[in-house]
Amino acid sequence: MSKSIKIVFFGTPEFATGVLDALHKSQHEIAAVVTAPDKPAGRGRKINESDVKKYAVAHGLPVLQPKNLKAEDFLEELASFKADVQVIVAFRMLPEAVWKMPSLGTFNLHASLLPQYRGAAPINWAIINQEKVTGVTTFFIDDKIDTGAIISNQETLISPLENVETLYDRLMKMGAELSLETVNSIATGTVSTTVQKDHTDLKEAPKLDSKNTLIDFTKSAVAVDALIRGLYPYPVAKASLYNKEQMVVKIHKSKVVEKQHKMTPGSFVIENGEMFVACGTNMIEIEELQLPNKKRLKIKDLLNGYTFVPDARFDVA
């Protein structure tokens, strides 16, 4: 068993709770947890607490929720915990005054094999870009985003029909194991690092928005299906549909149909309760679709109460 050290943990989403749980159950001490401020959400504007806060409160861990990471009162409170190391998982960029605070450094867990897929959505983009391998990386933080010296990484294969839900769960478990290994190596003074080398073919993982989650049916069926899987179950791929009027629908699930056609990309046919959409190459079958302000439905169920006009079509992005 390695030497026990004191940790301050920074994180917000469910992905971070796997790491926090592994560290909390180890011989190390979680001195405090830093997470995002509570936000009102939904129609009732109910206050929404982060997954990390819920875990921390349930396990009696001190919680800090600063709005301003440079505020003097926050910096003073953070320093009072006298952490040996800070662990960051899916949190916003830290000011230098924060990441330089602990004596043994501050490291981040990132859900990609750095330097590839620096940015906010590495799991999504690995699937969207049809990668065959991804993984998790721990690295010491510096003054740029995801560029610090690499401590360690671990790889996993991406299966051909993988979606974010399954890959997310696997990487969360791997990330928890790797983070604990990293803390142990820091505690025993055996940690070593490798400087990240930039290449000309680096792929980024930008934040997902209304533009890059919109399906372009001029792309191949394989690429369209990869986008849908890479955005499932959140935030879900969108498509612009014309059916008497223009609307944006969500497409939850699909599969590639290797069928050559002479149709315009975005046009579709419905046969035996199934919907086939023409892509730049081949077609996709849409299996689950969600109309605006409606619940998601299997296409067969949707067709029981919804009609598509003869010139209905999906627009290309």
VOPAGU-2260 file (C-alpha; in pm, 1 decimal, decimal comma):
REM VOPAGU-2260
SITE   aa  ch    i         X         Y         Z
SITE  MET   A    0       0,0       0,0       0,0
SITE  SER   A    1     132,9     340,2     -97,8
SITE  LYS   A    2     170,1     642,1     125,0
SITE  SER   A    3    -152,2     831,6     200,6
SITE  ILE   A    4    -181,6    1189,1      73,9
SITE  LYS   A    5    -442,5    1465,6      92,9
SITE  ILE   A    6    -649,2    1542,7    -220,8
SITE  VAL   A    7    -880,2    1821,3    -332,4
SITE  PHE   A    8   -1101,6    1694,5    -613,6
SITE  PHE   A    9   -1250,1    1910,9    -891,0
SITE  GLY   A   10   -1532,2    1778,9   -1110,2
SITE  THR   A   11   -1894,1    1817,1   -1213,9
SITE  PRO   A   12   -2060,1    1540,2   -1425,3
SITE  GLU   A   13   -2131,1    1175,0   -1362,2
SITE  PHE   A   14   -1805,9    1078,8   -1538,3
SITE  ALA   A   15   -1612,4    1246,0   -1255,2
SITE  THR   A   16   -1799,1    1058,1    -981,2
SITE  GLY   A   17   -1637,0     729,2   -1081,9
SITE  VAL   A   18   -1294,8     879,1   -1014,7
SITE  LEU   A   19   -1406,1    1046,7    -692,9
SITE  ASP   A   20   -1550,7     718,7    -567,7
SITE  ALA   A   21   -1228,1     527,4    -637,0
SITE  LEU   A   22   -1017,2     791,0    -459,8
SITE  HIS   A   23   -1257,4     818,9    -165,3
SITE  LYS   A   24   -1246,4     440,4    -112,5
SITE  SER   A   25    -865,7     435,2    -127,1
SITE  GLN   A   26    -619,7     503,6     154,9
SITE  HIS   A   27    -594,8     866,4      44,8
SITE  GLU   A   28    -793,4    1151,1     202,9
SITE  ILE   A   29   -1039,9    1363,3       7,9
SITE  ALA   A   30   -1000,1    1695,0     191,1
SITE  ALA   A   31   -1261,4    1878,1     -18,2
SITE  VAL   A   32   -1458,4    1864,4    -340,5
SITE  VAL   A   33   -1490,6    2159,8    -580,4
SITE  THR   A   34   -1781,8    2153,7    -824,4
SITE  ALA   A   35   -2006,3    2382,3   -1030,8
SITE  PRO   A   36   -2261,2    2608,2    -860,6
SITE  ASP   A   37   -2619,6    2478,8    -844,5
SITE  LYS   A   38   -2835,9    2583,9   -1138,7
SITE  PRO   A   39   -3213,3    2605,3   -1189,4
SITE  ALA   A   40   -3319,4    2363,5   -1464,3
SITE  GLY   A   41   -3634,5    2247,1   -1640,6
SITE  ARG   A   42   -3975,7    2408,4   -1662,5
SITE  GLY   A   43   -4017,8    2423,9   -1287,1
SITE  ARG   A   44   -3670,8    2584,6   -1250,5
SITE  LYS   A   45   -3588,9    2327,2    -987,0
SITE  ILE   A   46   -3239,8    2367,8    -847,5
SITE  ASN   A   47   -3010,2    2113,8   -1009,2
SITE  GLU   A   48   -2702,6    1989,6    -822,1
SITE  SER   A   49   -2406,0    1836,6   -1004,9
SITE  ASP   A   50   -2349,2    1461,0    -985,0
SITE  VAL   A   51   -2021,6    1526,7    -805,6
SITE  LYS   A   52   -2193,6    1741,3    -541,6
SITE  LYS   A   53   -2457,1    1472,3    -483,4
SITE  TYR   A   54   -2182,2    1214,7    -427,7
SITE  ALA   A   55   -1983,8    1444,1    -197,5
SITE  VAL   A   56   -2284,9    1534,1      18,3
SITE  ALA   A   57   -2390,3    1167,8      42,8
SITE  HIS   A   58   -2042,4    1076,5     169,1
SITE  GLY   A   59   -1993,3    1373,4     403,9
SITE  LEU   A   60   -1721,3    1545,3     201,6
SITE  PRO   A   61   -1676,9    1924,9     222,6
SITE  VAL   A   62   -1809,2    2095,2     -92,9
SITE  LEU   A   63   -1695,5    2423,3    -250,4
SITE  GLN   A   64   -1897,8    2579,7    -536,0
SITE  PRO   A   65   -1714,7    2893,5    -645,5
SITE  LYS   A   66   -1855,9    3117,5    -916,9
SITE  ASN   A   67   -1519,2    3287,9    -955,4
SITE  LEU   A   68   -1209,5    3067,7    -934,9
SITE  LYS   A   69    -987,2    3376,7    -892,4
SITE  ALA   A   70   -1181,2    3521,5    -598,0
SITE  GLU   A   71    -963,0    3578,5    -292,1
SITE  ASP   A   72   -1205,9    3417,2     -49,4
SITE  PHE   A   73   -1216,8    3099,4    -261,2
SITE  LEU   A   74    -837,4    3085,7    -295,1
SITE  GLU   A   75    -798,2    3130,6      81,9
SITE  GLU   A   76   -1052,0    2856,1     157,8
SITE  LEU   A   77    -891,5    2622,3     -97,4
SITE  ALA   A   78    -545,3    2681,9      52,2
SITE  SER   A   79    -678,1    2605,9     400,5
SITE  PHE   A   80    -727,4    2238,6     306,6
SITE  LYS   A   81    -349,9    2204,7     251,8
SITE  ALA   A   82    -390,1    1948,9     -29,2
SITE  ASP   A   83     -82,6    1757,9    -145,6
SITE  VAL   A   84    -235,9    1714,4    -490,5
SITE  GLN   A   85    -543,1    1829,6    -683,4
SITE  VAL   A   86    -729,2    1595,0    -918,5
SITE  ILE   A   87    -937,1    1743,6   -1200,6
SITE  VAL   A   88   -1202,2    1555,7   -1400,8
SITE  ALA   A   89   -1435,9    1733,9   -1645,9
SITE  PHE   A   90   -1410,9    2078,3   -1489,8
SITE  ARG   A   91   -1352,6    2422,7   -1633,6
SITE  MET   A   92   -1008,5    2570,3   -1696,0
SITE  LEU   A   93    -824,6    2658,2   -1375,1
SITE  PRO   A   94    -631,7    2980,6   -1314,3
SITE  GLU   A   95    -261,4    2943,5   -1238,8
SITE  ALA   A   96    -316,1    3043,8    -875,3
SITE  VAL   A   97    -527,6    2729,2    -834,3
SITE  TRP   A   98    -334,4    2465,1   -1026,5
SITE  LYS   A   99       0,9    2572,2    -881,9
SITE  MET   A  100    -125,5    2557,6    -523,7
SITE  PRO   A  101     -55,0    2197,8    -410,1
SITE  SER   A  102     304,0    2091,7    -340,7
SITE  LEU   A  103     280,0    1774,2    -552,0
SITE  GLY   A  104      96,9    1934,2    -843,1
SITE  THR   A  105    -243,3    1923,2   -1011,4
SITE  PHE   A  106    -333,7    1656,2   -1264,7
SITE  ASN   A  107    -625,7    1610,9   -1499,3
SITE  LEU   A  108    -795,3    1297,3   -1629,9
SITE  HIS   A  109    -892,2    1333,6   -1996,6
SITE  ALA   A  110   -1106,4    1084,3   -2190,3
SITE  SER   A  111    -879,9    1044,8   -2493,0
SITE  LEU   A  112    -528,9     939,2   -2582,4
SITE  LEU   A  113    -361,0    1278,6   -2573,3
SITE  PRO   A  114    -250,1    1473,2   -2767,2
SITE  GLN   A  115    -541,8    1355,9   -2981,4
SITE  TYR   A  116    -888,5    1495,2   -2905,4
SITE  ARG   A  117    -805,7    1784,8   -2680,6
SITE  GLY   A  118   -1124,7    1968,4   -2591,3
SITE  ALA   A  119   -1467,8    1938,7   -2434,6
SITE  ALA   A  120   -1617,3    1630,1   -2603,6
SITE  PRO   A  121   -1348,1    1365,8   -2667,7
SITE  ILE   A  122   -1572,8    1060,8   -2626,2
SITE  ASN   A  123   -1825,9    1191,6   -2876,8
SITE  TRP   A  124   -1572,7    1290,4   -3141,4
SITE  ALA   A  125   -1382,1     961,5   -3124,8
SITE  ILE   A  126   -1701,9     779,8   -3228,4
SITE  ILE   A  127   -1813,4    1047,0   -3476,2
SITE  ASN   A  128   -1474,1    1024,3   -3650,7
SITE  GLN   A  129   -1493,8     643,4   -3656,5
SITE  GLU   A  130   -1179,4     585,9   -3450,7
SITE  LYS   A  131   -1094,2     226,0   -3369,5
SITE  VAL   A  132    -902,3     300,6   -3048,8
SITE  THR   A  133    -937,7     557,1   -2770,7
SITE  GLY   A  134    -861,1     567,4   -2400,1
SITE  VAL   A  135    -792,0     783,0   -2095,8
SITE  THR   A  136    -490,6     996,7   -2005,6
SITE  THR   A  137    -366,5    1161,6   -1688,9
SITE  PHE   A  138    -145,2    1469,0   -1724,1
SITE  PHE   A  139     -14,5    1754,9   -1512,7
SITE  ILE   A  140    -196,9    2080,3   -1582,1
SITE  ASP   A  141     -20,4    2377,0   -1737,8
SITE  ASP   A  142    -142,6    2712,8   -1869,1
SITE  LYS   A  143    -307,2    2573,6   -2185,0
SITE  ILE   A  144    -597,1    2330,6   -2240,6
SITE  ASP   A  145    -503,8    1959,0   -2231,6
SITE  THR   A  146    -137,3    2020,4   -2323,8
SITE  GLY   A  147      48,9    1934,4   -2002,0
SITE  ALA   A  148     305,6    1657,6   -1949,0
SITE  ILE   A  149     149,1    1312,3   -1975,6
SITE  ILE   A  150     174,2    1088,6   -1669,9
SITE  SER   A  151       0,9     775,2   -1795,3
SITE  ASN   A  152    -265,4     644,9   -2031,6
SITE  GLN   A  153    -473,3     335,7   -2098,4
SITE  GLU   A  154    -626,4     221,9   -2428,5
SITE  THR   A  155    -952,5      52,8   -2525,7
SITE  LEU   A  156   -1094,6     -58,7   -2859,8
SITE  ILE   A  157   -1405,3     110,7   -3000,4
SITE  SER   A  158   -1644,0    -151,2   -3139,3
SITE  PRO   A  159   -1803,1     -87,9   -3482,1
SITE  LEU   A  160   -2150,5     -16,4   -3339,9
SITE  GLU   A  161   -2039,7     155,6   -3018,1
SITE  ASN   A  162   -2230,7     457,0   -2890,0
SITE  VAL   A  163   -2137,2     717,0   -2629,1
SITE  GLU   A  164   -2335,8     543,0   -2355,6
SITE  THR   A  165   -2134,3     220,0   -2365,6
SITE  LEU   A  166   -1797,0     385,9   -2426,7
SITE  TYR   A  167   -1861,1     645,4   -2154,2
SITE  ASP   A  168   -1922,1     375,4   -1893,7
SITE  ARG   A  169   -1608,6     185,4   -1992,1
SITE  LEU   A  170   -1387,0     494,0   -1993,2
SITE  MET   A  171   -1527,6     604,0   -1655,6
SITE  LYS   A  172   -1414,3     274,3   -1499,0
SITE  MET   A  173   -1075,3     292,6   -1673,4
SITE  GLY   A  174   -1035,5     656,1   -1571,3
SITE  ALA   A  175   -1103,9     575,1   -1207,5
SITE  GLU   A  176    -837,0     303,0   -1207,8
SITE  LEU   A  177    -582,5     519,3   -1388,1
SITE  SER   A  178    -641,3     818,0   -1159,2
SITE  LEU   A  179    -584,3     607,0    -849,6
SITE  GLU   A  180    -266,8     461,7   -1002,1
SITE  THR   A  181    -152,0     815,8   -1077,7
SITE  VAL   A  182    -219,7     936,4    -721,7
SITE  ASN   A  183     -31,1     634,6    -586,1
SITE  SER   A  184     272,0     707,7    -804,4
SITE  ILE   A  185     268,5    1074,2    -701,2
SITE  ALA   A  186     241,0     973,8    -333,8
SITE  THR   A  187     542,4     741,0    -355,1
SITE  GLY   A  188     750,7     981,8    -561,5
SITE  THR   A  189     774,6     738,8    -853,8
SITE  VAL   A  190     573,1     945,2   -1103,4
SITE  SER   A  191     732,1    1012,0   -1441,9
SITE  THR   A  192     606,0    1222,6   -1731,9
SITE  THR   A  193     632,1    1256,2   -2108,1
SITE  VAL   A  194     604,4    1588,8   -2285,6
SITE  GLN   A  195     318,5    1601,4   -2537,2
SITE  LYS   A  196     436,2    1628,3   -2895,9
SITE  ASP   A  197     214,3    1808,6   -3140,9
SITE  HIS   A  198     157,5    1648,9   -3480,2
SITE  THR   A  199      18,3    1791,9   -3803,6
SITE  ASP   A  200    -273,4    1547,7   -3792,5
SITE  LEU   A  201    -410,5    1631,9   -3447,6
SITE  LYS   A  202    -787,3    1594,8   -3414,4
SITE  GLU   A  203    -976,5    1827,9   -3183,2
SITE  ALA   A  204   -1283,5    1762,0   -2965,4
SITE  PRO   A  205   -1472,2    2092,9   -2970,1
SITE  LYS   A  206   -1780,9    2164,4   -2764,6
SITE  LEU   A  207   -2099,0    2023,2   -2917,7
SITE  ASP   A  208   -2342,4    2283,1   -3048,8
SITE  SER   A  209   -2647,4    2322,2   -3273,6
SITE  LYS   A  210   -2432,3    2320,3   -3587,3
SITE  ASN   A  211   -2197,8    2025,9   -3535,6
SITE  THR   A  212   -2477,8    1800,6   -3409,6
SITE  LEU   A  213   -2690,6    1855,9   -3722,5
SITE  ILE   A  214   -2688,4    1567,6   -3972,3
SITE  ASP   A  215   -2557,5    1631,6   -4323,1
SITE  PHE   A  216   -2716,1    1364,2   -4541,8
SITE  THR   A  217   -2475,0    1434,5   -4829,7
SITE  LYS   A  218   -2218,3    1241,2   -4626,3
SITE  SER   A  219   -2196,8     862,2   -4646,5
SITE  ALA   A  220   -2441,2     645,2   -4452,4
SITE  VAL   A  221   -2147,8     523,0   -4242,9
SITE  ALA   A  222   -2054,6     880,6   -4147,2
SITE  VAL   A  223   -2417,0     974,6   -4070,9
SITE  ASP   A  224   -2463,3     666,6   -3852,3
SITE  ALA   A  225   -2135,7     742,7   -3672,2
SITE  LEU   A  226   -2262,1    1093,6   -3591,6
SITE  ILE   A  227   -2587,0     952,3   -3453,4
SITE  ARG   A  228   -2403,5     697,4   -3235,5
SITE  GLY   A  229   -2150,3     960,7   -3130,9
SITE  LEU   A  230   -2429,0    1181,4   -2995,7
SITE  TYR   A  231   -2636,6     910,2   -2824,8
SITE  PRO   A  232   -2776,9     926,0   -2559,3
SITE  TYR   A  233   -2673,2    1291,3   -2524,2
SITE  PRO   A  234   -2710,7    1547,9   -2676,4
SITE  VAL   A  235   -2869,7    1341,2   -2963,6
SITE  ALA   A  236   -2821,8    1407,8   -3335,4
SITE  LYS   A  237   -3055,1    1662,9   -3494,8
SITE  ALA   A  238   -3198,4    1677,4   -3847,6
SITE  SER   A  239   -3392,1    1947,0   -4028,3
SITE  LEU   A  240   -3716,8    1790,2   -4152,5
SITE  TYR   A  241   -3965,4    1941,3   -4395,2
SITE  ASN   A  242   -4315,0    1793,7   -4358,0
SITE  LYS   A  243   -4570,6    2063,0   -4444,8
SITE  GLU   A  244   -4353,7    2287,3   -4228,7
SITE  GLN   A  245   -3988,6    2305,0   -4127,9
SITE  MET   A  246   -3887,8    2150,6   -3795,5
SITE  VAL   A  247   -3581,8    2014,5   -3618,0
SITE  VAL   A  248   -3617,3    1653,4   -3503,8
SITE  LYS   A  249   -3389,4    1429,9   -3298,2
SITE  ILE   A  250   -3267,3    1100,0   -3435,3
SITE  HIS   A  251   -3174,0     863,1   -3154,4
SITE  LYS   A  252   -3093,5     538,5   -3331,7
SITE  SER   A  253   -3015,9     424,2   -3684,7
SITE  LYS   A  254   -2833,6     160,1   -3882,6
SITE  VAL   A  255   -2648,8     156,4   -4211,5
SITE  VAL   A  256   -2820,2      -2,0   -4511,8
SITE  GLU   A  257   -2580,7     -85,5   -4792,7
SITE  LYS   A  258   -2813,3      -2,4   -5078,2
SITE  GLN   A  259   -2715,4     201,8   -5381,5
SITE  HIS   A  260   -2969,5     461,3   -5498,0
SITE  LYS   A  261   -3023,6     755,8   -5729,3
SITE  MET   A  262   -3224,4     955,0   -5474,1
SITE  THR   A  263   -3145,2    1305,9   -5353,0
SITE  PRO   A  264   -2963,8    1294,2   -5016,3
SITE  GLY   A  265   -3217,3    1358,0   -4740,1
SITE  SER   A  266   -3512,5    1215,6   -4930,2
SITE  PHE   A  267   -3664,3     901,8   -4782,5
SITE  VAL   A  268   -3897,5     612,5   -4842,2
SITE  ILE   A  269   -4121,2     431,4   -4594,6
SITE  GLU   A  270   -4169,7      60,1   -4650,0
SITE  ASN   A  271   -4342,4    -185,9   -4416,9
SITE  GLY   A  272   -4320,8      51,2   -4122,7
SITE  GLU   A  273   -3951,0     126,4   -4180,2
SITE  MET   A  274   -3788,7     456,2   -4284,5
SITE  PHE   A  275   -3490,6     457,7   -4521,2
SITE  VAL   A  276   -3307,4     786,7   -4583,3
SITE  ALA   A  277   -3078,9     845,9   -4880,2
SITE  CYS   A  278   -2725,9     955,4   -4794,2
SITE  GLY   A  279   -2436,8    1057,6   -5017,4
SITE  THR   A  280   -2343,6     690,1   -5030,8
SITE  ASN   A  281   -2591,6     415,9   -4937,8
SITE  MET   A  282   -2880,5     473,6   -4695,5
SITE  ILE   A  283   -2958,5     471,3   -4325,2
SITE  GLU   A  284   -3261,4     322,5   -4159,7
SITE  ILE   A  285   -3390,2     552,5   -3886,6
SITE  GLU   A  286   -3504,1     335,8   -3596,8
SITE  GLU   A  287   -3603,6     597,0   -3335,8
SITE  LEU   A  288   -3709,7     956,7   -3400,6
SITE  GLN   A  289   -3836,1    1237,5   -3178,3
SITE  LEU   A  290   -4058,4    1516,5   -3308,9
SITE  PRO   A  291   -4038,6    1862,6   -3144,2
SITE  ASN   A  292   -4185,7    1860,0   -2791,3
SITE  LYS   A  293   -4279,2    1492,9   -2823,2
SITE  LYS   A  294   -4131,5    1175,0   -2677,6
SITE  ARG   A  295   -3896,9     957,0   -2879,2
SITE  LEU   A  296   -4065,4     675,3   -3070,4
SITE  LYS   A  297   -3972,9     376,8   -3278,4
SITE  ILE   A  298   -4056,9     455,5   -3640,6
SITE  LYS   A  299   -4326,2     188,0   -3652,6
SITE  ASP   A  300   -4500,7     347,3   -3352,4
SITE  LEU   A  301   -4455,9     698,6   -3492,5
SITE  LEU   A  302   -4625,6     600,1   -3817,6
SITE  ASN   A  303   -4933,6     478,7   -3628,0
SITE  GLY   A  304   -5033,5     837,2   -3554,9
SITE  TYR   A  305   -4822,3    1059,0   -3779,7
SITE  THR   A  306   -4833,2    1115,9   -4155,6
SITE  PHE   A  307   -4556,1    1228,1   -4389,4
SITE  VAL   A  308   -4665,4    1425,9   -4695,6
SITE  PRO   A  309   -4540,3    1306,9   -5039,7
SITE  ASP   A  310   -4269,3    1576,8   -5065,2
SITE  ALA   A  311   -4145,5    1537,0   -4706,8
SITE  ARG   A  312   -3766,0    1529,8   -4683,2
SITE  PHE   A  313   -3468,2    1591,6   -4459,7
SITE  ASP   A  314   -3260,2    1893,6   -4551,5
SITE  VAL   A  315   -2887,5    1855,6   -4594,0
SITE  ALA   A  316   -2692,7    2058,0   -4338,8
